Protein backbone atom coordinates (compact mmCIF):
# COMPACT_ATOMS: atom_id res chain seq x y z
CA UNK A 1 0.00 0.00 0.00
CA UNK A 2 1.40 3.38 -0.98
CA UNK A 3 1.35 5.68 2.01
CA UNK A 4 1.63 9.38 1.33
CA UNK A 5 3.26 11.48 4.06
CA UNK A 6 2.94 15.25 3.93
CA UNK A 7 4.04 17.92 6.43
CA UNK A 8 1.76 20.97 6.45
CA UNK A 9 1.30 24.08 8.57
CA UNK A 10 -1.25 23.87 11.37
CA UNK A 11 -4.76 25.20 10.97
CA UNK A 12 -7.59 25.24 13.51
CA UNK A 13 -9.05 22.11 11.90
CA UNK A 14 -6.13 20.19 13.46
CA UNK A 15 -6.61 21.49 17.02
CA UNK A 16 -8.11 18.23 18.30
CA UNK A 17 -5.36 16.17 16.64
CA UNK A 18 -2.63 18.44 18.06
CA UNK A 19 -4.01 17.91 21.55
CA UNK A 20 -4.73 14.17 21.17
CA UNK A 21 -1.34 13.28 19.66
CA UNK A 22 0.50 15.08 22.46
CA UNK A 23 -1.72 13.82 25.26
CA UNK A 24 -1.17 10.29 23.95
CA UNK A 25 2.61 10.29 24.45
CA UNK A 26 2.61 12.47 27.56
CA UNK A 27 0.10 10.31 29.46
CA UNK A 28 1.79 7.09 28.30
CA UNK A 29 5.03 8.04 30.05
CA UNK A 30 4.24 10.95 32.37
CA UNK A 31 1.44 13.09 33.77
CA UNK A 32 0.00 16.15 32.07
CA UNK A 33 1.30 19.38 33.62
CA UNK A 34 -0.18 22.87 33.75
CA UNK A 35 1.88 24.11 30.79
CA UNK A 36 0.73 21.12 28.73
CA UNK A 37 -2.91 22.01 29.24
CA UNK A 38 -2.30 25.68 28.39
CA UNK A 39 -0.50 25.02 25.12
CA UNK A 40 -2.60 22.04 24.03
CA UNK A 41 -5.96 23.62 24.85
CA UNK A 42 -4.99 26.98 23.34
CA UNK A 43 -2.33 26.45 20.63
CA UNK A 44 -3.26 29.68 18.86
CA UNK A 45 -2.75 31.84 21.95
CA UNK A 46 0.21 29.97 23.45
CA UNK A 47 2.15 29.12 20.30
CA UNK A 48 1.02 30.86 17.11
CA UNK A 49 0.11 34.30 18.49
CA UNK A 50 3.51 34.46 20.22
CA UNK A 51 5.31 34.08 16.90
CA UNK A 52 5.51 30.30 16.91
CA UNK A 53 4.72 27.66 14.34
CA UNK A 54 3.05 24.24 14.36
CA UNK A 55 3.62 21.51 11.79
CA UNK A 56 1.23 18.63 11.19
CA UNK A 57 2.28 15.34 9.62
CA UNK A 58 -0.41 13.72 7.51
CA UNK A 59 -0.37 10.06 6.53
CA UNK A 60 -2.90 9.54 3.75
CA UNK A 61 -4.48 12.85 4.85
CA UNK A 62 -4.88 11.70 8.47
CA UNK A 63 -2.99 13.71 11.12
CA UNK A 64 -0.49 11.33 12.74
CA UNK A 65 2.26 13.66 13.97
CA UNK A 66 2.78 17.19 15.23
CA UNK A 67 5.64 19.44 16.27
CA UNK A 68 5.85 23.10 17.25
CA UNK A 69 8.29 25.97 17.59
CA UNK A 70 7.83 28.72 20.17
CA UNK A 71 9.99 31.74 20.93
CA UNK A 72 12.46 30.61 23.57
CA UNK A 73 12.81 32.43 26.88
CA UNK A 74 16.28 31.01 27.58
CA UNK A 75 19.16 33.32 26.73
CA UNK A 76 21.07 32.34 23.63
CA UNK A 77 18.17 30.51 21.98
CA UNK A 78 15.73 31.91 19.46
CA UNK A 79 13.18 29.10 19.30
CA UNK A 80 12.23 26.06 21.32
CA UNK A 81 11.10 22.81 19.71
CA UNK A 82 8.04 21.63 21.67
CA UNK A 83 5.13 19.21 21.55
CA UNK A 84 6.58 16.72 19.10
CA UNK A 85 4.55 13.56 18.92
CA UNK A 86 3.83 10.79 16.44
CA UNK A 87 0.97 8.36 16.85
CA UNK A 88 2.12 4.83 17.76
CA UNK A 89 0.19 3.51 14.74
CA UNK A 90 2.37 5.65 12.46
CA UNK A 91 5.75 5.13 14.08
CA UNK A 92 8.66 3.52 12.23
CA UNK A 93 7.68 5.26 8.99
CA UNK A 94 10.22 8.11 9.29
CA UNK A 95 7.55 10.65 10.23
CA UNK A 96 9.44 11.94 13.28
CA UNK A 97 12.53 12.53 11.15
CA UNK A 98 10.49 14.33 8.49
CA UNK A 99 8.84 16.50 11.13
CA UNK A 100 12.21 17.29 12.70
CA UNK A 101 13.78 18.22 9.36
CA UNK A 102 10.76 20.37 8.51
CA UNK A 103 10.80 22.17 11.84
CA UNK A 104 14.54 22.86 11.60
CA UNK A 105 14.08 24.27 8.09
CA UNK A 106 11.19 26.41 9.33
CA UNK A 107 13.28 27.69 12.26
CA UNK A 108 15.99 28.68 9.82
CA UNK A 109 13.44 30.46 7.62
CA UNK A 110 12.21 32.29 10.73
CA UNK A 111 15.75 33.60 11.28
CA UNK A 112 16.72 31.38 14.20
CA UNK A 113 20.38 30.69 14.90
CA UNK A 114 19.83 28.35 17.87
CA UNK A 115 17.02 25.93 18.76
CA UNK A 116 16.47 24.54 22.25
CA UNK A 117 14.46 21.53 23.39
CA UNK A 118 13.68 19.63 26.56
CA UNK A 119 12.90 15.95 26.80
CA UNK A 120 13.25 12.92 29.04
CA UNK A 121 15.75 10.09 28.72
CA UNK A 122 12.97 7.50 28.95
CA UNK A 123 12.01 8.64 25.43
CA UNK A 124 15.09 6.96 23.95
CA UNK A 125 13.85 6.94 20.32
CA UNK A 126 13.16 10.69 20.52
CA UNK A 127 16.57 11.43 22.02
CA UNK A 128 18.22 9.32 19.29
CA UNK A 129 16.27 11.23 16.64
CA UNK A 130 17.28 14.61 18.08
CA UNK A 131 20.92 13.53 18.03
CA UNK A 132 20.60 12.38 14.39
CA UNK A 133 19.15 15.81 13.58
CA UNK A 134 22.24 17.43 15.11
CA UNK A 135 21.05 18.39 18.61
CA UNK A 136 23.59 18.18 21.43
CA UNK A 137 23.00 18.00 25.17
CA UNK A 138 23.43 21.18 27.21
CA UNK A 139 23.51 21.69 30.96
CA UNK A 140 22.61 24.30 33.57
CA UNK A 141 19.08 25.21 32.46
CA UNK A 142 16.21 24.73 34.92
CA UNK A 143 12.97 23.51 33.37
CA UNK A 144 9.38 24.37 34.31
CA UNK A 145 8.53 20.72 33.51
CA UNK A 146 8.98 18.08 36.22
CA UNK A 147 9.51 15.41 33.54
CA UNK A 148 12.40 17.19 31.79
CA UNK A 149 15.75 15.55 32.52
CA UNK A 150 17.63 16.42 29.32
CA UNK A 151 18.07 19.71 27.49
CA UNK A 152 19.47 19.93 23.97
CA UNK A 153 20.45 22.59 21.45
CA UNK A 154 20.95 22.85 17.73
CA UNK A 155 23.07 25.69 16.40
CA UNK A 156 22.02 26.70 12.90
CA UNK A 157 24.47 28.14 10.42
CA UNK A 158 23.52 31.14 8.37
PyMOL commands that set and color helices and strands:
alter all, ss='L'
color gray80, all
select helices_A, chain A and resi 12-29+34-41+43-48+88-90+95-109+124-132
alter helices_A, ss='H'
color red, helices_A
select strands_A, chain A and resi 5-9+53-59+62-71+79-86+114-119+136-138+150-155
alter strands_A, ss='S'
color yellow, strands_A
deselect
rebuild
show_as cartoon
